[in-house]
Amino acid sequence: MICQLSYQDGRATRRLLLDKTRRVVVKVGSAILTDESGMNLPLVERLVEQLLFLRNSGREVIFVTSGAVAAGRRRIRLGQEAGIREKQALAAIGQSILMHTYDRFFSRYNTTIAQVLLTHEDLDHRHRYLNIRNTLTTLLRFGVVPVINENDTVSVEELRFGDNDRLAALITNLTEADLCICLTDVNGLYPAPPDQLENPQPVANIVEINEEIEEMLGASASGVGTGGMATKVRAAKMVAVRGGASFIGPGREERVIERLFAGDDIGSFFFPAKHPLHSRKHWIAYALKPKGELILDDGACAALVQKGRSLLPSGILEVRGDFGPGDAVHCLDRDKRPIAVGLINYCAADTRRIRGARSDQIAAILGYKDSDEVMHRDNLVLL
C-alpha cells in the first residue's frame, strides 16, 4: 500500500520542504492547455500568473509544457487519428502557437522566456546532458523562464521520452531543482479509482510508493495527452530517488500553486528519498535507455544485490539485444525481474562469447581484455 505520514506530520514536513524550495519545475499537460477551439487562453493566463507568483517569491522557475500536437491539430482541424508523420507536422505547427501564446502573456509582466526543445538522445550522452544543464542554469541566471517541450517534430520512437511527465522529472534532476509540480486534469493520486471509493479523496502526503500501487494506476481517460497517473507517479519516484519532492494537483484550480505554498490541503505531495542517488548514477538509471538485457544466475544476483560487487562474465546466463561498450543494459534474474542497470564494458557479441566464463579466460576467448568485469559496480545501479 501507499506509505504516508500522519496528517499532522505530513503537513509539517510538506511545509518545511516547501519553505526550503528555491528552484521549481512546473509541468502542464495537453488536456488542460487546450480546448475545442485551440489554446485555452484564460487557463494559460492563470497559469502564467502562478509561475510569476513563484518568481516573485524569490524562486527560480522552469516550465515544461505539452500541447504542441494538440494545438496544431486544433489549428488545421485534423481529427484524433494521425500517424507519426502527421503528428510531427502537427507539432511543427503547434509549437509556434504555444510559444507565441506564452510570450504574449509573459510579456505583459516584462518577463522573457526561452524555447528549449529536446529529444531523449540529448540526455543519452553525458556531455550533451551537462551542456543542457549549463544552458538552463545560465538562462535562470539571466532571469529568463525556460519553456521546455519534447521536440516532437523530429522525435521517433527510439528518441522519445515517452511523455512529458518523464521529461519534467529528468529536467528536475538535471537542474537539481527542489520541487517538480505536475498540473493535470485530476485532483491527485487516489488509493483506488475514485468511482470505486465512497468518499474519494487524494492521498495528501506520500513517503514511498510500492510496485502494487504503481501497477494499479490507470491511464488518463482524456485522450488528449500521452500520459496518465501511472506516468506521473513514476516521474515522482524518479525525482524522489534523486532527492527532490513532487506535487501532483489539479491544473484547472484557480491559484493552485499559491494554495500549495500557503499550506492548503490540495493534491498529492511526494517526499524525497532518505538516501538519494548520486547525480551520475541517477543519469545511468533514469536518463539512459537500456539497449539490452543480461539474464543472471542466482550467484551473480546475490553478488550485486547483497554484496555490492561488480558483474563478472561467469554469472551471465543469457544475453539479449544489440549494444556496444558504454551502453546501458538491464540485469535480470532468472524470473526476468530487473535487479540492476549499468554501463557495460563489452559489446553484445563479445558478451555472448564470454558469458559463463571466468575473468581470466576473457583474453583467450576474445583475443583482448578491456576489463575483468562486464559491469563495474561504480557504473551499476540497483533497481
Summary of the structure (lengths in Angstrom):
residues: 383
radius of gyration: 22.3
end to end distance: 19.1
largest distance: 70.0
contacts: 1276
relative contact order: 0.12
helix: 44%
strand: 20%
